[in-house]
Amino acid sequence: MKVIEIKDLVKIYNESEVKVHAVNGITLDFEQGEFAAIVGPSGSGKTTLLNMIGGLDDPTSGEVLVDGTAMSNLKGSDLTDFRLNNIGFVFQSYNLIPVLTAKENTEFVMRLQGKNSKECDARTEELLKSVGLGERMNARPAKLSGGQQQRVAVARALASKPKFVLADEPTANLDSKSTETLLDIMEKLNREENITFVFSTHDARVVNKARRVITVEDGKVISDERKNGGE
Ligand SMILES: Nc1ncnc2c1ncn2[C@@H]1O[C@H](COP(=O)(O)OP(=O)(O)OP(=O)(O)O)[C@@H](O)[C@H]1O
C-alpha cells in the first residue's frame, strides 16, 4: 500500500533576485513499512522535500498524497488535524518543550487529539519504555542527554500512531553511541509496528541501516536504490 505519493513536486524560492529551484520535479512513492533515507549534498533540497511531504510547506507545483489524500486540498485546521493524526516529526534539534517532562512531551499530541488520561498514560509508558527511558519519564529535557532527548522526540512522534515518521537529520547532533541506540530503536519500531520512516541524513551510519537510499542533487532524484531485504 502506498502511504506517500509525490507527483512532479516543485518548490521555487523567489526571495532574492535569483530564483532557487529547491525541489525541481520530484516523483516518488513510499510503501507502508519502508525505512528510507534521503541523502544528498548540503542545499540539495532534502529539508524542503521533507517539509512539503509533511505539509509544513506548500509546493510551487505538483502534489503530495498521504494515504490517497491530497495535502494541497487541506487548509487551516483541517491540515493541522490531518498532520496530527497521520504524520510524526523528528527534528535535528529535538524541539522538546523545556517545561514539560519526557512523559508530558510524549503525550502532548495525544492531548491535542483529545485522548483521555488513561490512553495517554498507557501509550506514553509503552513508548518511553521501548526507547529505553522508562525510568526517566518525569525528567525535563534539561536533565536528559542529547541522545535521550532525541529518543523522547521519537516517542513523541509515534504517540499519535502516525502513518509515517519524517525525520530531518535526526542524528546530526548525536555522538556515535547515541546514534547507534537511536537507529536500533527506530529500526525496531519499524519492524515491530510496521511504521514507515523517511529520514534525511548526511550520516553514513544512518545510510547503512536504511533499506532504501534516495539521492537528491539540485532538487532532483539522481538515484533510488533498494537494498537486499528491503521492500
Ligand atoms: N526559506 C527559504 N528561502 C529561500 N531559499 C531557501 C529557503 N529554504 C531553503 N532555501 C534554498 O533551497 C535550497 C535547498 O535547501 P534545503 O534546506 O532544502 O537543502 P538541504 O539538502 O536540506 O540542505 P542541508 O543538508 O544543508 O540541510 C538551498 O539552495 C537553500 O538555500
The ligand as a MOL file (V3000), in Angstrom:
LIG
                    3D

  0  0  0     0  0            999 V3000
M  V30 BEGIN CTAB
M  V30 COUNTS 31 33 0 0 0
M  V30 BEGIN ATOM
M  V30 1 N 13.0770 29.7590 3.0240 0
M  V30 2 C 13.9280 29.7660 2.0100 0
M  V30 3 N 14.0500 30.8450 1.2220 0
M  V30 4 C 14.9020 30.8630 0.1810 0
M  V30 5 N 15.6890 29.8190 -0.1810 0
M  V30 6 C 15.6170 28.7190 0.5740 0
M  V30 7 C 14.7460 28.6210 1.7060 0
M  V30 8 N 14.8860 27.3780 2.2580 0
M  V30 9 C 15.8080 26.7440 1.5070 0
M  V30 10 N 16.2450 27.5270 0.5050 0
M  V30 11 C 17.2230 27.1510 -0.5410 0
M  V30 12 O 16.7380 25.9660 -1.1610 0
M  V30 13 C 17.8080 25.0670 -1.4380 0
M  V30 14 C 17.5380 23.7320 -0.7710 0
M  V30 15 O 17.6160 23.8800 0.6560 0
M  V30 16 P 17.3350 22.6930 1.6790 0
M  V30 17 O 17.4300 23.2730 3.0570 0
M  V30 18 O 16.0950 22.0080 1.3030 0
M  V30 19 O 18.5930 21.7350 1.4080 0
M  V30 20 P 19.1440 20.5100 2.2590 0
M  V30 21 O 19.5070 19.4610 1.2710 0
M  V30 22 O 18.1840 20.1640 3.3310 0
M  V30 23 O 20.4630 21.1240 2.9050 0
M  V30 24 P 21.2230 20.7040 4.2820 0
M  V30 25 O 21.7220 19.3180 4.0560 0
M  V30 26 O 22.3200 21.7200 4.3690 0
M  V30 27 O 20.2200 20.8230 5.3910 0
M  V30 28 C 19.0810 25.7570 -0.9470 0
M  V30 29 O 19.6860 26.4110 -2.0580 0
M  V30 30 C 18.5700 26.7720 0.0490 0
M  V30 31 O 19.4340 27.8900 0.1170 0
M  V30 END ATOM
M  V30 BEGIN BOND
M  V30 1 1 1 2
M  V30 2 1 2 3
M  V30 3 2 2 7
M  V30 4 2 3 4
M  V30 5 1 4 5
M  V30 6 2 5 6
M  V30 7 1 6 7
M  V30 8 1 6 10
M  V30 9 1 7 8
M  V30 10 2 8 9
M  V30 11 1 9 10
M  V30 12 1 10 11
M  V30 13 1 11 12
M  V30 14 1 11 30
M  V30 15 1 12 13
M  V30 16 1 13 14
M  V30 17 1 13 28
M  V30 18 1 14 15
M  V30 19 1 15 16
M  V30 20 2 16 17
M  V30 21 1 16 18
M  V30 22 1 16 19
M  V30 23 1 19 20
M  V30 24 2 20 21
M  V30 25 1 20 22
M  V30 26 1 20 23
M  V30 27 1 23 24
M  V30 28 2 24 25
M  V30 29 1 24 26
M  V30 30 1 24 27
M  V30 31 1 28 29
M  V30 32 1 28 30
M  V30 33 1 30 31
M  V30 END BOND
M  V30 END CTAB
M  END
